[in-house]
Amino acid sequence: MSRVAILGCGYVGLELGRQLAPDHEVIGVRRSAAGCEKIERAGLDAVRADITDREDLDSVPDADILVFAASSGGRGAGGAREIYVDGLRTVIEEFGARENSPDRLIYTSSTGVYGDHDGGWVDEETKIEPTTEKTTVLAEAERVALDVAGEHGIDGTVARFAGLYGPERYRLSRYLDGPVTEGYLNMVHRDDAAGALAFLLAADAAREETVLVADDEPADKWEFADWLADQCAVSRPEKQTTAERLADGDLSDAARRRIETSKRCSNVKLRESGYEFAYPTYREGYRAAVDAYRE
């Protein structure tokens, strides 16, 4: 039985741990006591450690597999760099120097690194062009996950997640209340985000590769919002064009760049590797949220 250390065992990490637990020894790592309590409530072993502190990482046992799923907690580009680049590098160097070093690493990135493709399709072969300070940091972290891990004899995998949703993150009011700006939503349910990682480990797939983790159907935001309103039996929300939204003088530069960014993410590589989605589109994925709303 292999040991998996999930560094930053939060929203996706907890679900991954639950899925792996029957066949692996799973250790969840968080920096806070409250985070460790959540890990223990999920039935997993918890270690409290700051992943950016090499001495702190000494308390984390050796592992065969590392999953780096840490979050910067909404902090800016500086905080993101501390976690995703410096923290990831520290983790690789610390575990890579051990006598029993890991065999592989999975780093969870974001499809935000693609930048704007004017609504066109993107996949693993598409050149990334990050447009914000944070997505630039994420792109740099991807290079660390593949190149620096390789220098330490660890096979890296980059899993680029589309927008995560699921329990506690359905955010119905964002679309029901409106106004809804045009464009595409690239999404993946939390259970499938974790499921894809578990699958890649079980299949021993995508070593030293990047895999895009998104569901089957990039959703037109207006169509999604109308579908959601119809399912919840409420009025369809107001719509905005991109130009109308950009006319808002209160937008930050980062928010403006996000609004101007449009793409559709292809999951063909993940599908062809053999992964079967529990929630292939938002219609299946939002069913529980819709039912709860209507009760």
C-alpha positions in Angstrom: 0.0 0.0 0.0 1.5 3.3 -1.1 1.5 6.4 1.0 0.1 9.6 -0.4 0.7 13.0 1.2 -1.8 15.7 0.2 -0.2 19.1 0.8 -2.9 21.7 1.1 -5.6 19.1 1.9 -8.6 21.4 1.4 -11.7 21.4 -0.9 -10.4 19.0 -3.5 -7.7 17.4 -1.3 -10.3 16.1 1.3 -12.4 14.5 -1.4 -9.3 13.0 -3.0 -8.2 11.6 0.3 -11.7 10.0 0.8 -11.4 8.4 -2.6 -7.9 7.1 -2.1 -8.3 5.9 1.5 -9.5 2.4 0.7 -6.3 1.5 -1.2 -3.7 4.0 0.1 -2.4 5.4 3.3 -3.3 9.0 3.1 -1.8 11.9 5.0 -3.4 15.3 4.8 -1.3 18.4 5.5 -2.7 21.8 6.6 -1.1 24.8 8.3 -4.0 25.4 10.7 -5.6 23.4 13.6 -9.0 23.9 12.1 -7.8 22.5 8.8 -6.4 19.5 10.5 -9.7 18.9 12.3 -11.4 18.8 8.9 -8.9 16.2 7.7 -9.5 14.0 10.7 -13.3 14.3 10.4 -12.8 13.0 6.8 -11.2 9.9 8.4 -7.7 10.7 7.3 -4.4 11.2 9.1 -3.5 14.9 9.6 -0.2 16.6 10.0 -0.1 20.3 10.9 2.7 22.0 8.9 3.5 25.1 6.9 4.5 23.9 3.4 6.6 26.9 2.9 8.8 26.1 5.9 11.3 23.3 5.3 11.7 22.6 9.0 8.0 22.3 9.4 7.9 19.7 6.6 10.2 17.5 8.6 7.1 16.5 10.5 5.5 15.1 7.4 6.4 11.4 6.9 8.0 10.0 3.8 5.5 9.5 1.0 5.5 7.6 -2.3 3.3 10.2 -3.9 2.9 13.9 -3.3 -0.2 15.9 -4.3 0.3 19.6 -4.1 -3.2 21.1 -3.9 -2.5 24.1 -1.7 -4.5 27.4 -2.0 -3.2 30.9 -1.6 -6.3 31.7 0.3 -7.4 34.6 -1.9 -4.2 36.5 -1.4 -2.6 38.6 -4.2 0.2 37.7 -6.5 2.8 37.9 -3.8 0.9 35.4 -1.6 0.3 33.2 -4.6 4.1 33.1 -5.4 4.9 32.3 -1.8 2.6 29.2 -1.9 2.6 28.0 -5.5 6.2 28.7 -6.5 8.3 29.0 -3.4 6.2 26.5 -1.4 6.2 23.9 -4.2 9.9 24.2 -4.7 10.5 23.8 -1.0 8.3 20.7 -0.9 10.2 19.2 -3.9 13.6 19.9 -2.5 12.7 18.7 1.0 11.1 15.4 -0.1 13.5 14.9 -3.0 16.5 15.0 -0.6 15.2 12.2 1.6 16.5 8.7 1.4 13.0 7.4 0.6 12.0 10.1 -1.9 8.7 10.2 -3.7 8.2 8.6 -7.0 5.8 11.2 -8.4 4.1 14.5 -7.8 0.8 15.9 -9.0 0.5 19.7 -8.9 -3.0 21.2 -9.3 -2.9 24.3 -11.5 -5.7 26.3 -13.3 -6.9 26.7 -16.8 -6.5 30.4 -16.2 -2.9 30.0 -17.5 -4.3 29.9 -21.1 -5.3 33.5 -21.2 -7.7 34.7 -23.9 -8.5 32.7 -27.0 -11.5 34.6 -28.2 -13.9 31.7 -27.3 -11.8 29.1 -29.2 -10.9 25.7 -28.0 -7.8 25.0 -25.9 -6.1 21.7 -24.9 -2.8 20.5 -23.5 -1.0 21.5 -26.8 -2.2 25.1 -26.7 0.4 27.7 -25.8 -0.3 29.2 -22.5 -0.5 33.0 -22.2 -1.4 34.1 -18.7 -2.8 37.6 -18.5 -2.8 38.3 -14.8 -0.1 38.4 -12.1 -1.6 35.4 -10.4 -1.9 33.2 -13.5 1.6 34.1 -14.4 2.7 32.7 -11.0 0.6 29.6 -11.7 2.4 29.1 -15.0 5.8 29.4 -13.3 4.7 26.9 -10.7 3.8 24.4 -13.5 7.4 24.6 -14.7 8.6 23.9 -11.2 6.3 20.9 -10.9 7.8 19.4 -14.1 11.4 20.6 -14.3 12.5 20.9 -10.7 10.7 17.7 -9.7 12.5 16.0 -12.6 15.9 17.3 -11.3 15.1 15.5 -8.0 14.1 12.2 -9.7 10.4 12.8 -9.2 8.0 12.4 -12.1 5.7 15.5 -12.1 2.2 15.9 -13.4 0.3 19.1 -13.9 -3.5 18.9 -13.6 -5.1 22.1 -14.9 -8.4 22.4 -13.2 -11.3 24.3 -14.8 -13.5 26.3 -12.4 -14.4 24.1 -9.4 -17.9 23.8 -8.1 -19.8 21.4 -5.9 -21.0 21.2 -2.2 -20.6 24.6 -0.6 -19.5 26.1 -3.9 -22.6 26.2 -6.1 -22.9 30.0 -5.8 -26.5 29.9 -7.2 -27.1 33.6 -6.4 -24.3 34.7 -8.8 -26.3 33.4 -11.7 -29.9 33.7 -10.5 -29.6 37.3 -9.3 -27.7 38.6 -12.3 -26.7 40.5 -14.3 -24.8 37.7 -16.1 -22.0 38.7 -18.4 -21.6 36.8 -21.7 -18.8 34.2 -22.3 -18.0 30.6 -21.5 -17.9 28.8 -18.2 -15.3 25.9 -18.0 -16.2 23.9 -15.0 -15.5 20.6 -13.2 -17.3 19.2 -10.2 -15.2 18.8 -7.1 -15.8 15.0 -7.1 -14.5 14.7 -10.7 -11.5 17.0 -10.0 -10.5 14.6 -7.2 -11.6 11.6 -9.2 -9.4 12.5 -12.1 -6.4 12.8 -9.8 -7.2 9.4 -8.2 -7.6 7.9 -11.7 -4.2 9.3 -12.9 -2.5 7.7 -9.9 -4.3 4.4 -10.3 -3.6 4.2 -14.0 -0.1 5.4 -13.5 -0.8 7.9 -16.3 0.5 11.3 -17.4 3.9 11.1 -15.8 5.9 14.2 -16.8 2.8 15.5 -18.6 0.0 18.1 -18.3 -3.6 17.1 -18.2 -6.6 19.4 -18.6 -9.4 18.6 -16.1 -12.7 20.0 -17.2 -16.1 18.5 -17.9 -17.6 17.6 -21.3 -19.3 20.9 -22.1 -18.0 24.5 -21.8 -21.2 26.3 -20.9 -22.4 29.5 -22.5 -23.0 31.7 -19.4 -26.3 33.1 -20.6 -27.6 29.6 -21.5 -26.4 28.2 -18.1 -28.0 31.0 -16.2 -31.3 30.6 -18.0 -31.2 26.8 -17.5 -30.5 27.3 -13.8 -33.3 29.8 -13.4 -35.8 27.5 -15.2 -34.7 24.5 -13.0 -35.1 26.6 -9.8 -38.5 28.0 -11.0 -37.4 31.7 -10.9 -37.3 34.5 -13.4 -34.4 34.4 -15.8 -31.7 36.9 -14.8 -30.6 40.1 -16.6 -27.8 39.7 -19.2 -24.8 41.9 -20.0 -22.6 41.9 -23.0 -18.8 42.0 -22.4 -18.8 45.6 -23.6 -21.5 46.6 -21.1 -19.6 44.9 -18.3 -16.3 46.6 -19.2 -18.0 50.0 -19.2 -18.1 49.7 -15.4 -15.5 52.2 -14.3 -15.0 50.4 -10.9 -13.4 47.3 -12.4 -9.9 46.5 -11.3 -7.3 45.8 -14.0 -7.3 42.1 -13.0 -11.1 41.9 -13.1 -11.1 43.6 -16.5 -8.6 41.1 -17.9 -10.6 38.1 -16.6 -13.7 39.5 -18.3 -11.8 39.8 -21.5 -10.6 36.3 -21.3 -12.7 33.7 -23.2 -11.9 30.0 -24.1 -13.4 26.6 -24.2 -11.4 23.8 -22.6 -11.2 20.3 -24.1 -11.0 17.2 -21.9 -10.3 14.8 -24.8 -6.9 13.8 -23.4 -8.4 12.9 -20.0 -11.4 11.1 -21.6 -9.2 9.1 -24.0 -7.0 8.0 -21.0 -10.1 6.2 -19.7 -11.6 8.5 -17.1 -15.4 8.5 -16.7 -17.0 11.5 -15.3 -19.5 11.3 -12.5 -20.9 14.7 -13.6 -20.1 15.1 -17.3 -22.0 18.5 -17.5 -23.4 21.1 -15.2 -26.9 19.6 -15.7 -25.9 16.5 -13.6 -23.5 18.5 -11.4 -26.0 21.1 -10.3 -28.9 18.7 -9.8 -28.4 18.4 -6.0 -28.1 22.2 -5.6 -31.3 22.8 -7.7 -33.2 20.2 -5.6 -32.1 21.8 -2.4 -33.1 25.2 -3.6 -36.6 24.1 -4.5 -37.2 22.3 -1.2 
